[in-house]
Amino acid sequence: MQSINRGDEVMKNDDLMIELLMNDKALVIPKGMSLARLVTKQQIEPKSVALVCNGEIVPRAHWQERVCEDADEIEIFSVVAGG
């Protein structure tokens, strides 16, 4: 798993890696990574966030089965309790 960053251009091995946007930042990750693994790899506590993928809310119960795809646009939001 190797990526080369040349300025704004990220080179990737198409057989092993995909590129996606997470909160408007480009990430190159291994192909086949679940949303659950992506969140934990970013050192984010899963119970403290909500996740939107390509404009659709993804319920936490589906994060383990939902595999990240090339060019996905993922937004992670902090969950705030209160009223």
N, C-alpha and C positions, 0 to 999 in steps of 0.2 A: 504494500500500500504506500504509494508515493505520489505526492503532488509537487509541482514546481510552480512557485509564484513569481511571475515576472511582471511587476507593477500591478496593473488591474487585471492582467490576464492570468488565469489559473490553468495550468496544463494538467491533464489527468489521463490515467490509463483507462480507456473506455471499457475494457473487459472487466475491471475490478472496482471502478469508482464511478460515482455519479456526482453531479453538482446541483445544489439547490440553494434557495435563499431562506435564511432564518432571520427574522426581524430585519430584513433588508440587507443582510450581510451574506456574501457568497461563502458556502461551505462545500468542501469536497469530502465525501464520506464513502465508506465501503458500500458497494451494491448489496441490497438485501437487508439493510438495517431497518429495524422497526422504529416507529415513532417513539415507543417506550425507551428503547436503547438510545436513540438520539437525545432525548431529554436527559437521561441519566449521564450520558457522556459529556454533556454540557454542564454537569454538576448542578442541575436544577432539581429541586425537590418536586416530584411529580404531583403530589397532593396540593401544592401551593400555586399551581398554574392551570390555565385553560389553553387549549391549542386549536388553532384554525389552520387548515391545510387547503390551499387553493380556494379560499373564500368560504369554506364550509367548516363549521364547528365539528371537531372529532371528539366524541365522548371518550373519556378516559378508559372505559371498559374495552374500547377498540384499539387503543394505542399499540398493544402487543401484536395484534394481527395485521395492522396496517403497515405495509412496507413503503419506505420512502422511494420515490421515483425521481428520475432525472428531471430537473427544472421545476420541482415542487416549490411552492411559495408557502412557507410556514411562518406563522406569527404565534408567539407565546406571550400570554398576558398573565400578570400576577392576579390571583384571586384575592379580593378584599372582602372580608366579612364585616357585617355591621348593618345599620339601618337608619 
